[in-house]
Amino acid sequence: MNTERRGTAWPWILVPICALIVFFGLRSCKETQAAPQTAAVAGL
């Protein structure tokens, strides 16, 4: 039973890491798409 409990530790490590990668990836996409839109609105 101890080997089963040790094997289930990896989701607790991988899931937060993947969530942070997705979060910052989507955030960077949003920032790069928002920049041209705000420039168009400002008339630049």
N, C-alpha and C positions, 0 to 999 in steps of 0.2 A: 504493500500500500504506500510506502514512503516514496517509491519510484514514481508512482502515479501523481502524487502531489508535487513532486519536483518537476515533472514534465508539464504541469499546467501553469507554471510561472511565466512562460514566455508570452502569453497574450497580455499579461499585465505590463509587460515592457514594450511590446511592439505596438499595441493599440494606441497608447498616448503618443508615441513617436510618429506613427502614421497620421494621427489626427493633427499634430502640429505641422507636419509637412504639408498636408492638404490645406490647412488653415492659411499658412503663410504663402503657399502657392496661389490660392484663390485671391488672397489679399493683394499680392503683387500684380495679378492679372487685372484686378479691379482698379488699382492705382494707375496702371499703364493705359487702360481704356478711358479712365476719367480725365486724364490730362488733355487729350485732344478735344474732348467735349467742352471742357471749361474754357479752353483757348478759343473755340469757335463761338461760344456765348459771349466772351469778352471782346470779340472782334479782332483778335490778333491774327 
